[in-house]
């Protein structure tokens, strides 16, 4: 349990949003860090609850990354490919270069809060947490296998008779530390290619299907006729109206 006490003599404001950074001991490389913001109130006992430090996979390694570099960045055993040629990355201390590691993470091991309406069964988790993104980031991810194959994926995403399957991109919102919808990608074979997004953090990145019934809504967002907030709120309302039990329909696969 983490407790924070903000002295009531603080004259800036009664409530403040503070940034917290929790790191592993320098000699223990098995754990990642946590970076998040929380609102606290002066003169009160502010309990942040238990803070989970994520485990680092022994099979993944850190990769040097520089803002604007021309070479693509392969993370998570090459399942996550980043194009940072038009992007700015800000590491700790304001540095534009640093080391990044990303790993496949099941939902049970996610260390941040998830949007209750849009959540995936797995994510790519990046370390160190707290690296900020701006500019245009190219993003491509290979979906994991299920029971050793990709047979669970639609087989008609390529070729002359290909159908369009849009995927909702989920990523950490740096303003509140919650993994929320941040854009749209398209499923092509076994990969999801980002088409348009507003991702400003790689802490956690995942995808869920968008039912094809909402392709027109997706196109409005992609064409710029609908902002991200309007797109997400409309999709959230539609999904809630047809929810089956506690599981949003967008999680059950292509429809």
C-alpha positions in Angstrom: 0.0 0.0 0.0 1.3 3.4 -1.0 0.3 6.5 1.0 0.8 10.1 0.0 0.4 13.1 2.4 0.3 16.5 0.8 0.8 19.2 3.5 -2.3 21.4 3.8 0.0 24.5 3.9 0.6 24.0 0.2 -0.7 27.3 -1.3 -0.8 26.3 -5.0 -4.1 24.5 -4.9 -6.0 22.3 -2.5 -5.8 19.4 -5.0 -2.9 18.5 -7.1 -2.0 16.0 -9.8 1.3 14.5 -9.0 3.5 12.3 -11.1 4.8 9.1 -9.5 7.7 6.9 -10.6 8.3 3.6 -8.9 11.4 1.7 -10.0 12.9 -1.7 -9.2 16.1 -2.0 -7.2 19.0 -1.4 -9.5 20.4 -4.9 -8.9 17.1 -6.6 -9.8 16.5 -6.8 -13.5 13.4 -9.0 -13.2 11.0 -6.1 -12.7 10.0 -3.1 -14.8 9.1 0.3 -13.6 5.8 2.2 -13.1 5.1 5.8 -14.1 1.7 7.3 -13.5 -0.2 10.4 -12.4 -2.8 10.6 -9.6 -4.8 13.4 -8.1 -4.2 14.0 -4.4 -5.8 16.3 -1.9 -3.9 18.6 0.5 -4.3 17.8 4.2 -5.7 14.3 3.6 -4.5 10.8 3.6 -4.3 9.8 -0.1 -4.1 6.0 -0.5 -2.8 4.9 -3.9 -3.4 1.2 -3.2 -1.0 -1.6 -4.1 1.3 -0.8 -7.0 2.2 -3.8 -9.2 5.6 -3.9 -10.7 5.5 -6.0 -13.9 7.9 -8.9 -14.5 10.3 -8.6 -17.4 10.5 -11.6 -19.8 13.9 -13.2 -19.9 13.7 -13.7 -23.6 13.3 -10.0 -24.5 16.1 -7.5 -24.7 16.4 -3.7 -24.7 16.8 -2.0 -28.1 18.4 1.4 -28.7 15.9 3.9 -30.2 16.5 7.4 -31.4 13.8 9.9 -32.3 13.6 10.4 -36.0 15.8 7.4 -36.9 15.2 6.0 -40.4 15.5 2.3 -39.5 12.4 0.7 -38.1 12.4 -0.5 -34.5 11.6 -4.2 -34.0 10.4 -5.0 -30.4 8.7 -8.0 -28.7 10.6 -10.6 -30.8 9.7 -8.6 -33.9 6.0 -8.8 -33.3 5.8 -5.0 -32.7 7.3 -2.8 -35.4 7.7 0.9 -34.9 8.4 3.6 -37.5 9.8 6.6 -35.6 11.2 8.5 -38.6 8.5 11.2 -38.1 8.1 10.7 -34.3 9.6 12.3 -31.2 10.3 10.1 -28.2 11.0 11.7 -24.8 12.8 9.5 -22.3 13.6 10.2 -18.7 15.5 13.5 -18.3 14.1 14.8 -21.6 16.5 12.7 -23.7 15.5 11.9 -27.3 17.3 8.6 -27.3 17.2 5.6 -25.0 16.5 1.9 -24.6 13.1 0.2 -25.2 11.9 -3.3 -24.4 8.4 -4.6 -25.3 6.9 -7.9 -24.4 3.7 -9.9 -24.9 1.6 -9.6 -21.8 -1.7 -11.3 -21.0 -4.5 -9.2 -19.5 -4.0 -10.7 -16.0 -0.5 -9.2 -15.9 -1.4 -5.7 -17.1 -0.2 -3.2 -14.5 -2.5 -0.3 -15.5 -6.2 0.3 -15.4 -8.3 -0.9 -18.4 -11.3 0.7 -20.1 -14.3 -1.4 -18.9 -15.8 -1.3 -22.4 -12.7 -1.9 -24.6 -10.1 -4.4 -23.4 -8.1 -7.0 -25.1 -7.0 -10.5 -23.8 -3.3 -9.5 -24.4 -1.1 -6.5 -24.9 2.4 -5.4 -25.7 3.9 -3.9 -22.6 6.9 -1.5 -23.1 9.7 -0.6 -20.6 10.7 1.7 -19.3 7.2 3.1 -18.7 6.7 6.8 -19.1 8.4 7.3 -22.5 6.4 10.1 -24.2 5.5 10.0 -27.9 4.6 12.9 -30.2 4.5 13.3 -34.0 3.6 10.6 -36.4 4.4 7.1 -35.2 4.1 4.1 -37.6 2.8 1.0 -35.9 2.5 -2.6 -37.0 1.9 -5.6 -34.8 1.7 -9.3 -35.5 -1.2 -11.0 -33.7 -0.3 -14.0 -31.5 -1.1 -17.6 -32.3 -3.8 -19.6 -30.6 -3.0 -23.3 -30.0 0.0 -22.9 -32.3 -1.7 -21.3 -35.3 -3.4 -18.2 -36.7 -6.3 -20.2 -38.0 -8.6 -18.3 -35.6 -8.1 -15.1 -37.7 -10.2 -14.3 -40.8 -8.7 -15.8 -43.9 -10.2 -13.2 -46.3 -8.2 -10.1 -45.5 -6.1 -10.2 -48.6 -6.6 -10.7 -52.4 -9.2 -9.5 -54.9 -12.1 -10.5 -52.8 -10.7 -9.2 -49.5 -12.9 -7.9 -46.8 -12.0 -5.0 -44.6 -11.6 -5.8 -40.9 -10.9 -2.7 -38.7 -9.3 -3.0 -35.3 -9.5 -0.6 -32.4 -6.1 0.4 -31.2 -5.8 0.5 -27.4 -3.0 2.3 -25.6 -2.2 4.0 -22.3 -3.5 7.5 -22.0 -0.6 9.4 -20.3 -3.0 11.9 -18.6 -4.7 9.2 -16.5 -2.8 6.0 -16.8 -5.8 4.1 -18.3 -5.6 1.9 -21.4 -8.2 3.3 -23.7 -9.1 3.5 -27.4 -6.5 5.6 -29.2 -7.1 4.9 -32.9 -7.9 2.4 -35.7 -5.8 -0.2 -37.5 -6.6 -2.7 -40.2 -6.1 -6.5 -40.1 -4.0 -7.7 -43.1 -3.1 -11.4 -42.9 -1.8 -11.9 -39.4 -0.8 -8.2 -38.8 -2.6 -5.1 -37.7 -1.4 -2.0 -39.4 -2.2 1.4 -37.8 -4.2 3.7 -40.0 -4.8 6.6 -37.7 -4.1 7.0 -34.1 -3.4 9.4 -31.2 -1.0 7.2 -29.2 1.2 9.1 -26.8 2.6 6.2 -24.8 3.7 2.6 -25.4 3.2 1.5 -21.8 0.5 -0.9 -23.1 -0.7 -1.4 -26.6 -3.4 -3.8 -27.8 -6.2 -4.3 -30.3 -9.8 -5.5 -30.4 -12.1 -6.1 -33.4 -14.6 -3.5 -34.5 -17.7 -5.2 -35.8 -18.1 -4.6 -39.5 -21.5 -3.1 -38.9 -19.6 0.0 -37.7 -17.3 0.3 -40.8 -19.1 3.5 -41.9 -18.5 5.0 -38.4 -14.8 4.0 -38.7 -14.5 5.7 -42.1 -16.0 8.9 -40.7 -13.2 8.9 -38.1 -10.5 8.0 -40.7 -11.7 10.7 -43.1 -11.6 13.3 -40.4 -15.3 13.9 -40.2 -15.5 12.6 -36.6 -12.9 13.3 -33.9 -11.6 10.4 -31.8 -13.7 11.4 -28.8 -16.9 11.4 -30.9 -15.9 8.1 -32.6 -15.2 6.4 -29.3 -18.3 7.7 -27.5 -20.6 6.6 -30.3 -19.0 3.2 -30.6 -19.2 2.8 -26.8 -22.9 3.6 -26.8 -23.5 1.2 -29.7 -21.5 -1.6 -28.0 -23.2 -1.2 -24.7 -26.6 -1.4 -26.3 -25.9 -4.9 -27.6 -23.7 -6.1 -24.8 -23.9 -9.8 -24.0 -23.4 -10.3 -20.3 -20.2 -8.5 -19.1 -18.3 -9.0 -22.4 -18.5 -6.4 -25.1 -19.3 -7.8 -28.5 -16.2 -6.2 -30.0 -14.1 -8.8 -28.0 -15.7 -11.9 -29.6 -14.1 -11.7 -33.0 -15.0 -10.4 -36.5 -18.8 -9.9 -37.0 
